[in-house]
Amino acid sequence: MTALVDNFQRRIKYVRISITDRCDFRCVYCMSEDMEFLPRNQVLSIDELAFVAEAFESLGVEKVRLTGGEPLVRRGVDDLVDKIGALSGIKDFAMTTNGAQLDKYARRLFDGGLRRLNISLDSLDPERFKALTRTGRLDRVIKGIRAAKSAGFERIKLNAVILKNRNDDEILDLVEFAYQEGVDISFIEEMPLGEVSDHSREETFMSNDDVYARIRQKYAMVPLAESTLGPSRYYQLIDRNQKVGFISPHSHNFCADCNRVRVTVEGRLLLCLGNEHSVDLKETIRTYPGDLEKLKQVIIDAMGLKPEKHHFRTDGDVQVVRFMNMTGG
C-alpha cells in the first residue's frame, strides 16, 4: 500500500469529503444569505463520491468525514454511507451536520457504519439561534442530538463557533448543556473564508485562549494527549466525564502536524483549508471512469502541492474567497 506523504514528511491519514454545497441553514459565518449553488452536473455523484473514498482508503487513509453544506440534505446520503462504511481500511467514519435532520437519519446512518458525529450548535437561545443560522430551529437540533444518542453513536461532539459580543456569553452554558446531554464539545475560532455581510470578522473574532480562560473560571481542566486525527486539542474536565476541545487556526496554528486533505463538492482535491492549492479529481474520474489506479496516481502526485501552512489573519482580511459551504465544513 502506498502511503500519502507530502513534501514536509506529513503523512495524510484523513480526508474530509464534501457531498453537497447546499444547506437548510444559512449560518452567518459560513455563507451569504442569498447563495448561488452549483448545478447538479458539476457535483460528484454518489457513486463518484464513494469511488473517491475507495481511492483514499487504498492509499492508507484511515479516517473519512462527510461534510457539506449540510450532508443530510443530499439525496442518497444513506447509500453513500453504506458504501464507505463497507471499506475495511476506514477505522474512523464520521460526519459533520447541523443536526436538524438527525431525527430522521440517525438510525439509518449508524446501521450503515457511521460511528461519530459532530453537530454544530452555537446558541441555546431559540431566537439567537435563528439569528445566527438565519433559518434554523433550535428544538429540531436538540431533537437530533437525542436521536443520535438513541441510535448508539460511539461519540457525539458539539461544535460551537464563538463570536465576540454575539454568543460569547453562552460559553459556560454550552459546556453545561453538553455535559447534561452526555456529549463532548469543541470551540472553533471563526475562519476567514468568503466575504460575509452580517458582521465584521475583525470585531467578532474571539481567540480560543479567551474561551479557555472563560471556562477555567468555573471548571478545572487538564490537557489530554488523545487525538481523533483532526485539529482539536482536548482537555478533560476534572471530576466530570466530559471533554472540551479547541480548534484554533488563528491562535494556535496546527499546520505542523496536518494530516488532512479535503475533497470539495465539485471534486477538487483541496490540499489546505486556508490556501487555493487544489487538483481537479472530477476530470480524472469522468475521463477515466472506474480507473482506480489512475485516480490514485493523481492523488499521489497532488501531495507535492500541499503547502507548509495557512496564513489566516484576524483583521477581517479575506485570503480565501470561497465560502465554508463550498470548502466542506
Summary of the structure (lengths in Angstrom):
residues: 329
radius of gyration: 18.8
end to end distance: 29.1
largest distance: 57.5
contacts: 1107
relative contact order: 0.17
helix: 35%
strand: 18%
